[in-house]
C-alpha cells in the first residue's frame, strides 16, 4: 500500500471511530475540515509511525506546520525517502 493510501485509511478509521465523516482531499485541513481534536492528531501520528515505520517529527519537522492531508502525505513521503 502506498503512503498516501495508508494515511487516508488511518484518517478514515479515526473519523469512523469518532462518528465523523468527510471527503479527504489534498487541501483538507485535518482539524478544521475533518474535525480532528488534538488527541485524534496524536493518535494519527502514532498509527502512522507504526504503519510507516518512520517519525518525520523527530527530524526537525514541526507538527504545528502540518495542517492538511496533502502536507501529511508530503512529510511522510519525504521521511520514507530519506530512510530508504
C-alpha positions, 0 to 999 in steps of 0.5 A, spaced: 500 500 500 502 506 498 503 512 503 498 516 501 493 510 501 495 508 508 494 515 511 487 516 508 485 509 511 488 511 518 484 518 517 478 514 515 478 509 521 479 515 526 473 519 523 469 512 523 471 511 530 469 518 532 462 518 528 465 523 523 465 523 516 468 527 510 471 527 503 479 527 504 482 531 499 489 534 498 487 541 501 483 538 507 485 541 513 485 535 518 482 539 524 478 544 521 475 540 515 475 533 518 474 535 525 480 532 528 481 534 536 488 534 538 488 527 541 485 524 534 492 528 531 496 524 536 493 518 535 494 519 527 501 520 528 502 514 532 498 509 527 502 512 522 509 511 525 507 504 526 504 503 519 510 507 516 515 505 520 518 512 520 517 519 525 518 525 520 517 529 527 523 527 530 527 530 524 526 537 525 519 537 522 514 541 526 507 538 527 504 545 528 506 546 520 502 540 518 495 542 517 492 538 511 492 531 508 496 533 502 502 536 507 501 529 511 502 525 505 508 530 503 512 529 510 511 522 510 513 521 503 519 525 504 521 521 511 520 514 507 525 517 502 530 519 506 530 512 510 530 508 504 
